[in-house]
């Protein structure tokens, strides 16, 4: 089924993507690596995540198709996705070629998550919406299917593009309120797969301290702060690594019941899938396998 949106036609590819990723996934920078010596470690971790019941893994940072290969090879059915691949860092033609190679070897196992990243992180940054449209045009020309790509959309225009030119959206660092607004823009069909940060710490002071250490980096990036401002937060909420109100809105922290409630809030707001990122005091590229097992225990 398709419908017209502006001068583009929206095609509902979301159902196949929803089936592929299922209800819960894991988002991890640690699962993305260019270190060939870690391939065995990553393969083992991915196989365990599949066994635990997660439907997808999202490779954090500016990941690329080639980073998914060892994880796809190590698993049988779990979707592996980029969360996200920067359109400035990887050319569309190269991404399409690598996608075709992976698809030929392992049909239906990879989802290409794309985003415009941030002006502070690249000297190539230009009009992000137009650049994304051009990138998608190039992927179309190279026969990368719309149903096998999602966009890291925060604002209304990029969400509309996610609806029109992709299977849906994979927003990062959002709240249930954003999820509800995104669902309204996307409509019922497209995939909505927000990321959610989880701190498995019950002490409020300690949990919020861990969260603020992680959040501070993102509060220097206007794409995120502008999104928060649209949601009703103020500049005061960005001081000191984030106010309690902001931290509590974008992190699920506490015991299992409280964390489960935070996850459920995104589903109740309209998410089809939630990509869960463990945040703790370990290096960001660590593999928090014990914490993933705790998540599985409370979800499945």
Protein Blocks (a to p, Z undefined) as FASTA:
>chain_A
ZZdehjbccddfklmmmmmnmmbdcddfklpccbfklmmmmmmmmmmmmmnopabdcdeh
jddfklmmmmmmmpmkbccddddddfklpcfklmmmmmmmmmmmmghiaccdddekjfkl
ockbccfklmmmmmmmmmmmnopafklcccddfblmlmmmmmmmmgbdcdehiafklmmm
mmmmnommlccdddddddddfblklmmmmmmmmmmmmmmpmklmmmmmmnopafklmggh
iafklmmmmpceddfklmmmmmmmmmmnopabdcdddddfbdfkbccfklmmmmmmmmZZ
